[in-house]
Amino acid sequence: MSQPQPQPVDPSQLRELALATLKRAKFPMLATVEGEQPRLRPVSPVRTDGFTIYVANLRRYGKTAQLAANPRAELCYTDDDHHQVRITATAEIVTDPGLLKEIWDSNPLLRAYLRTPDNPELIIYRFIPNLVRYMREWALEYHTVPLTEG
């Protein structure tokens, strides 16, 4: 079997390619650390602004204590073509009432499951990107993606 030949990546298109991969993949894996043990789980973002990802969480979940102890995390999106976007980020809890209302109002699943935005179990995390990397299937090489346009 011959080795697959990935298409070359135009550096000027990296941001566009990475954002398209996020849109197609939808559900990333989130990596955190518990002590010295890595923890990985799929998450369902409730909002995405460029490479800033918002994830709803219940206070009783393990990632709450993990992110409180170490807010550094990584999200990995893989689409059906196996293109990857890895977002190295720092997590913070969203406290802005206007933003929380926007997220709540735009997510019927949150409303159905938690009933009220004042539910004490609800935490919304904002993952602020420090580094974004993109890899096309079979390329075996990550490209650093600009965090902002231009």
N, C-alpha and C positions, 0 to 999 in steps of 0.2 A: 504494500500500500504506500503510495507516495504521500509526502508531507503536504498538508494543505497550505496554500499560499494566501495569506490574508491581503485584503486590499490595503494599499498605503493610506495613512491618515494625514490629511492636510491640516497642519497646525492651526490655520486660521478657522477651521471648522470644529475644533475640539469641543468648545463650549456647546455649540449646537448639537453635535453628536451625543455628548454626554446628557444633555437635557432631554433629547429624544429617547435615549435609553431609559431614563428615569420614568418618562411618560409611558413607555411600553411595558416596563417591568412592574410598576405599581407597588409591589410588596417587597421591600428590602428585608435583609437579615440585619439584625442589630446585635453588635458585639459589645459586651461590657466585661468588667472584671469583678469577681468576688474573692477578695483576698488575693491569692496568687492563681486562682482558677478562672480561665476565660469562660464566659457564658454567652451563648448565641441563641437567638430566637427570631422568628419572622414577626414583623410588625406591619401595621396598616396605618400609614400616615393619614392624619386628618387635614393636613394642609402642606403645601410645598410652595416656597417662594424662591425660585432659582434653586440653589443648592442648600438652602435653609429648610430643614425638615421638621415638621411638628408631629408629635406622636402622643396620643392619649394613653393614659396608664391608670391603673387602679393602685391606690396607696399600698394595698396588701401584697402586690406583686414583688417578686425578688429584685427586679431592676430598680425599684424605688430605693432600697438600701444600697444597692450597688452604685447607682449614680450619685447618691448622697456622699458616699465614701470616696468615689473617684468619678468625676463628671466626664472624663475622657471616654469616648466611644467611637465606634466605626459602624457605618451603614454600608451594606453592599447590595447593589441592584444588579441583577442578571436578567437580560431579556431572553426571548425565545431563540434568538440567534446567538446566544451566549456572549454578547457584548457585555462588558462589566463597567460599572461606575462604583468607585469606592470613595466614600466621604468620611474623612477623619474629622471629628467634630468634638465640640465641648457642649455638654447638655446644661440647660438652665430651665428652671420652672417658669412658665409664663404666668405673670400676675396682672398684666394689663387688662382691665375689665372690658374695654372695647374690643380688643383682640380675642379674648375668651368668648365674648358674645358672638363675634363673627364666626369663629370656629364652631361654636355650639349650634348656631342657626343654620350653618351649611352642612351639618352632619346628622341626618335622620337616624343613623344607627346609634350614635351617642344619645340622642334624645330618647329613643325607644328603650335602650338598655339602662340608662342612668336616671331617666325621668326628669331630673332638674339639674341646671348648671351649678347649683349650690351643693350637689351631692359631695359629702366630705371625702369620698373615695377617689374622686376625679382629680387627676394631675395631668396637665398638658406640658410636655417637654418641648423645648425648642432646641434643635441640634444645630449649632452655629459652626459652619465649616471652617476648618483650618487648612485643609488640603483636600483637593478633589483629583482623582486619577481615573483615567479612562483606558480600557483595553478592548480592542476589537478581537472577536473570536480567533483563536489560533495565533494571534500576533506574538504572544508571550512577552509583551513589552507594554508597560504602563506609560501613559503620557500625562503630564501634569496639566490640568485644565484651569484656565483663568477663572477666578471666583466671580469676577464682575465682567460686564460687557466692555468691549473696547480695548 
